[in-house]
Amino acid sequence: MTDIRPLGPQDRNSWETLYRGYADFYRVETDAEKLASLFGWLLDPGHVCEGIVAMDAESRLIGLAHFRAMPSPLRGSEVGFLDDLFVDPACRGNGAAEALLRHI
């Protein structure tokens, strides 16, 4: 079973491990300063970016999703934009990515 919840301050270390895996997959260099900025954005209720995490049955973080609302002039409304989606490779195939997407 996969549980989905908002990213919280207590998730910093596990989130960073997942996010570094995501960045490595795309061969994007990151550093402590960039990670601190992003994590701050995700925890700031006034910032446009939001984050959710997937947890396994033992409450370990196994996936993340970062997303934001953005205006769609053609639709005359806001739509969602998915910035990042990542599941730990060792935990794939158990529905975590689908659960994250459904939650958004």
Steps between C-alpha positions, in 0.01 A plus 500: 500500500621850415396802704523852358539812711637854476875542533596610852810636677568155649549361147812700412758219501285238326370757251856608418605141433207455261551836333871434444401172334260692278765759407758227436259320266475816289872574539427835665752622751366627828655629820405574858398858421262399220352222712446737792325751273273239348413342834419846636272570205318172550435573867397862446119520475538828311718351227345366181687164517354222712635160593350167598668175592417132474565274798517123518344280770794574733453878453818535294496763227513323166385768258442870446307735278545877462228695324340842465195674370542722197261710297371370170373796297339272242301320768434811708602311812796364688644162409751280674860467391706202618862603545650187652389140554736238637471163671796318652604243236496225765132577571364530148218283372286531813276787390680786677527719189134445416401582859700825485340598170149419623557711810596802294 
